[in-house]
Amino acid sequence: MSTAILRVTNGVRWVTSDELVDEMITATEKEVVEVLGYRAMRLTLKVWSIKANASNPGFALVMDTGMDVNDPAGFVCLGVFDPVTSGPVVVQRVFTDLQRYVRWRIMVFENIDAAQFSIEGVVYE
């Protein structure tokens, strides 16, 4: 079985509420990672900090997969990491049925001004 290290974020990623579009924050085209030839990935989401602006902050991140990096609407959801309310925290998850590319997408960013996170792991056949 072939495996490889996968760094979905290039180091620690800082996101703010200013980046919200339709209640989500999606990885930029430059942040999309090619995983062609692999069928699954075991990823670790590290939420380093959350700057809450009210009580009950919520942060949830999903992984998407797609065949064409130039077609953002063609990406489908692989699954959701467990939601978190503060940092630092570590969440792990296995994702299967990979297509050619993967990207992260924050689908819950409630009562938060900013958050720091990183995603890394391994891909395998």
LUMDONU-351303 format. One line per 8 residues: number of its first residue (from 1); their letters; for each residue x, y, z of N, C-alpha, C. Coordinates in nm, 2 decimals, decimal comma. Layout:
N
NUM> A> X/Y/Z/X/Y/Z/X/Y/Z; ...
END
This chain:
125
1> MSTAILRV> 0,08/-0,12/0,00/0,00/0,00/0,00/0,09/0,12/0,00; 0,06/0,21/-0,09/0,14/0,34/-0,10/0,07/0,45/-0,01; 0,15/0,52/0,06/0,10/0,63/0,14/0,19/0,76/0,11; 0,14/0,87/0,15/0,21/1,00/0,13/0,16/1,10/0,24; 0,25/1,18/0,28/0,21/1,29/0,37/0,13/1,39/0,29; 0,03/1,44/0,36/-0,06/1,54/0,29/-0,08/1,66/0,38; -0,03/1,78/0,33/-0,05/1,90/0,41/-0,16/1,98/0,33; -0,28/1,98/0,39/-0,39/2,05/0,32/-0,38/2,20/0,34
9> TNGVRWVT> -0,34/2,24/0,45/-0,31/2,38/0,47/-0,15/2,39/0,47; -0,10/2,50/0,42/0,04/2,51/0,42/0,08/2,59/0,54; 0,09/2,51/0,66/0,11/2,58/0,79/-0,02/2,61/0,85; -0,02/2,71/0,94/-0,14/2,75/1,01/-0,21/2,85/0,93; -0,34/2,83/0,92/-0,43/2,92/0,84/-0,51/3,01/0,93; -0,51/3,14/0,91/-0,59/3,24/0,99/-0,71/3,28/0,90; -0,83/3,27/0,95/-0,95/3,31/0,88/-1,02/3,41/0,97; -1,09/3,50/0,91/-1,17/3,60/0,98/-1,31/3,60/0,93
17> SDELVDEM> -1,40/3,66/1,00/-1,54/3,68/0,96/-1,55/3,76/0,83; -1,45/3,84/0,80/-1,46/3,92/0,67/-1,45/3,83/0,55; -1,41/3,70/0,56/-1,39/3,61/0,45/-1,52/3,53/0,42; -1,62/3,55/0,51/-1,75/3,48/0,49/-1,82/3,51/0,36; -1,86/3,41/0,28/-1,93/3,43/0,16/-2,05/3,33/0,17; -2,17/3,37/0,17/-2,28/3,28/0,18/-2,27/3,19/0,31; -2,23/3,26/0,42/-2,21/3,19/0,55/-2,10/3,08/0,55; -2,01/3,08/0,45/-1,91/2,98/0,45/-1,77/3,05/0,41
25> ITATEKEV> -1,66/2,98/0,44/-1,53/3,02/0,40/-1,47/2,90/0,33; -1,44/2,92/0,20/-1,39/2,81/0,12/-1,24/2,83/0,09; -1,16/2,72/0,08/-1,02/2,73/0,04/-1,01/2,80/-0,09; -0,91/2,87/-0,11/-0,88/2,94/-0,24/-0,83/2,83/-0,34; -0,84/2,87/-0,47/-0,79/2,78/-0,57/-0,65/2,73/-0,54; -0,56/2,82/-0,49/-0,42/2,78/-0,46/-0,41/2,68/-0,35; -0,52/2,68/-0,26/-0,52/2,59/-0,15/-0,58/2,45/-0,18; -0,63/2,43/-0,30/-0,68/2,30/-0,34/-0,56/2,20/-0,36
33> VEVLGYRA> -0,58/2,08/-0,31/-0,47/1,98/-0,31/-0,50/1,87/-0,40; -0,41/1,83/-0,49/-0,43/1,71/-0,58/-0,40/1,58/-0,50; -0,49/1,48/-0,52/-0,47/1,35/-0,45/-0,50/1,24/-0,55; -0,47/1,27/-0,68/-0,49/1,17/-0,78/-0,41/1,04/-0,75; -0,48/0,92/-0,76/-0,41/0,80/-0,74/-0,43/0,74/-0,60; -0,49/0,82/-0,51/-0,52/0,78/-0,37/-0,67/0,76/-0,35; -0,71/0,67/-0,27/-0,85/0,65/-0,25/-0,90/0,70/-0,11; -0,81/0,73/-0,02/-0,86/0,77/0,12/-0,75/0,86/0,18
41> MRLTLKVW> -0,79/0,93/0,29/-0,70/1,01/0,36/-0,74/1,01/0,51; -0,64/1,01/0,60/-0,66/1,03/0,74/-0,61/1,16/0,78; -0,69/1,25/0,82/-0,65/1,39/0,84/-0,67/1,43/0,99; -0,58/1,52/1,03/-0,59/1,58/1,16/-0,62/1,73/1,15; -0,73/1,78/1,20/-0,76/1,92/1,21/-0,71/1,97/1,34; -0,63/2,07/1,34/-0,59/2,13/1,47/-0,64/2,27/1,47; -0,73/2,30/1,56/-0,78/2,44/1,58/-0,70/2,50/1,69; -0,61/2,59/1,65/-0,52/2,65/1,74/-0,58/2,75/1,83
49> SIKANASN> -0,67/2,83/1,78/-0,74/2,93/1,86/-0,87/2,98/1,79; -0,96/3,02/1,87/-1,09/3,08/1,82/-1,11/3,21/1,90; -1,13/3,32/1,83/-1,16/3,45/1,89/-1,31/3,47/1,88; -1,38/3,44/1,99/-1,52/3,45/1,99/-1,57/3,59/2,02; -1,68/3,63/1,96/-1,74/3,76/1,98/-1,87/3,76/2,06; -1,91/3,64/2,10/-2,03/3,62/2,18/-2,02/3,48/2,24; -2,12/3,45/2,33/-2,12/3,32/2,39/-2,15/3,21/2,28; -2,12/3,09/2,31/-2,15/2,98/2,22/-2,10/2,99/2,08
57> PGFALVMD> -1,96/3,00/2,07/-1,90/3,01/1,93/-1,91/2,87/1,87; -1,92/2,86/1,74/-1,93/2,74/1,67/-1,84/2,74/1,55; -1,76/2,63/1,53/-1,66/2,62/1,42/-1,67/2,48/1,36; -1,71/2,46/1,24/-1,72/2,33/1,18/-1,66/2,33/1,04; -1,57/2,24/1,01/-1,50/2,23/0,88/-1,53/2,10/0,81; -1,56/2,11/0,68/-1,58/1,99/0,60/-1,47/1,98/0,49; -1,45/1,86/0,44/-1,36/1,83/0,33/-1,45/1,80/0,21; -1,41/1,86/0,10/-1,48/1,84/-0,03/-1,38/1,78/-0,13
65> TGMDVNDP> -1,44/1,71/-0,23/-1,36/1,66/-0,34/-1,42/1,69/-0,47; -1,34/1,70/-0,57/-1,39/1,73/-0,71/-1,29/1,69/-0,81; -1,33/1,69/-0,94/-1,25/1,65/-1,05/-1,18/1,77/-1,12; -1,23/1,89/-1,11/-1,18/2,00/-1,18/-1,16/2,12/-1,08; -1,04/2,16/-1,06/-1,01/2,27/-0,97/-1,07/2,40/-1,02; -1,10/2,41/-1,15/-1,16/2,54/-1,20/-1,31/2,54/-1,20; -1,37/2,43/-1,14/-1,51/2,42/-1,13/-1,55/2,41/-0,98; -1,55/2,52/-0,90/-1,58/2,51/-0,76/-1,72/2,45/-0,73
73> AGFVCLGV> -1,82/2,46/-0,82/-1,95/2,41/-0,80/-1,95/2,26/-0,82; -1,84/2,20/-0,88/-1,84/2,06/-0,90/-1,78/1,98/-0,79; -1,75/2,05/-0,68/-1,70/1,98/-0,56/-1,81/1,92/-0,48; -1,79/1,80/-0,42/-1,90/1,74/-0,33/-1,84/1,72/-0,19; -1,92/1,71/-0,09/-1,87/1,70/0,05/-1,83/1,55/0,07; -1,71/1,54/0,13/-1,66/1,41/0,17/-1,71/1,37/0,31; -1,72/1,48/0,40/-1,75/1,46/0,53/-1,72/1,57/0,62; -1,76/1,57/0,74/-1,74/1,68/0,84/-1,66/1,64/0,95
81> FDPVTSGP> -1,56/1,73/0,99/-1,49/1,71/1,12/-1,59/1,74/1,23; -1,57/1,68/1,35/-1,65/1,72/1,46/-1,64/1,87/1,49; -1,75/1,94/1,52/-1,75/2,08/1,54/-1,68/2,11/1,67; -1,62/2,23/1,68/-1,54/2,27/1,80/-1,59/2,41/1,85; -1,57/2,44/1,97/-1,61/2,57/2,03/-1,50/2,65/2,08; -1,38/2,59/2,09/-1,26/2,66/2,14/-1,13/2,60/2,09; -1,02/2,66/2,12/-0,89/2,60/2,08/-0,80/2,62/2,20; -0,69/2,54/2,20/-0,65/2,44/2,10/-0,73/2,31/2,12
89> VVVQRVFT> -0,75/2,25/2,01/-0,82/2,12/2,00/-0,78/2,04/1,88; -0,77/1,91/1,89/-0,73/1,83/1,77/-0,85/1,73/1,74; -0,89/1,72/1,61/-0,99/1,64/1,57/-0,94/1,55/1,45; -0,96/1,42/1,45/-0,92/1,34/1,34/-1,03/1,27/1,27; -1,01/1,24/1,14/-1,12/1,19/1,06/-1,06/1,12/0,94; -1,12/1,01/0,90/-1,09/0,94/0,78/-1,19/0,97/0,67; -1,14/1,00/0,55/-1,23/1,04/0,44/-1,20/0,94/0,32; -1,30/0,89/0,26/-1,28/0,79/0,15/-1,35/0,85/0,02
97> DLQRYVRW> -1,33/0,77/-0,09/-1,40/0,81/-0,22/-1,34/0,94/-0,27; -1,21/0,95/-0,27/-1,15/1,08/-0,32/-1,16/1,08/-0,47; -1,18/1,20/-0,52/-1,17/1,23/-0,66/-1,03/1,28/-0,69; -1,01/1,37/-0,78/-0,87/1,42/-0,81/-0,82/1,53/-0,71; -0,91/1,61/-0,66/-0,87/1,72/-0,58/-0,95/1,72/-0,44; -0,89/1,78/-0,34/-0,96/1,80/-0,21/-0,94/1,94/-0,17; -1,04/1,99/-0,09/-1,03/2,13/-0,04/-1,10/2,13/0,09; -1,07/2,23/0,18/-1,14/2,25/0,30/-1,25/2,35/0,28
105> RIMVFENI> -1,35/2,35/0,37/-1,46/2,45/0,36/-1,51/2,46/0,50; -1,52/2,59/0,55/-1,58/2,61/0,69/-1,72/2,64/0,67; -1,81/2,55/0,72/-1,95/2,56/0,70/-2,02/2,62/0,82; -1,95/2,62/0,94/-2,01/2,69/1,06/-1,90/2,78/1,11; -1,93/2,91/1,12/-1,84/3,01/1,18/-1,93/3,11/1,25; -1,98/3,06/1,36/-2,08/3,14/1,44/-2,02/3,20/1,56; -2,06/3,33/1,58/-2,01/3,41/1,70/-1,86/3,41/1,71; -1,79/3,41/1,59/-1,65/3,41/1,59/-1,60/3,53/1,50
113> DAAQFSIE> -1,50/3,60/1,55/-1,43/3,70/1,47/-1,32/3,64/1,39; -1,24/3,54/1,44/-1,13/3,49/1,38/-1,10/3,35/1,44; -1,03/3,27/1,36/-0,98/3,14/1,40/-0,85/3,10/1,33; -0,77/3,02/1,40/-0,65/2,97/1,34/-0,66/2,81/1,34; -0,62/2,75/1,23/-0,63/2,61/1,22/-0,53/2,56/1,12; -0,50/2,43/1,12/-0,42/2,36/1,02/-0,48/2,22/1,00; -0,45/2,17/0,88/-0,50/2,03/0,84/-0,38/1,96/0,78; -0,35/1,84/0,83/-0,25/1,76/0,77/-0,28/1,61/0,80
121> GVVYE> -0,21/1,52/0,73/-0,23/1,38/0,75/-0,17/1,30/0,64; -0,23/1,19/0,61/-0,17/1,10/0,51/-0,28/1,06/0,41; -0,24/1,03/0,29/-0,33/0,98/0,19/-0,28/0,83/0,16; -0,37/0,74/0,12/-0,33/0,61/0,09/-0,42/0,55/-0,01; -0,37/0,44/-0,08/-0,44/0,37/-0,18/-0,55/0,28/-0,12
END
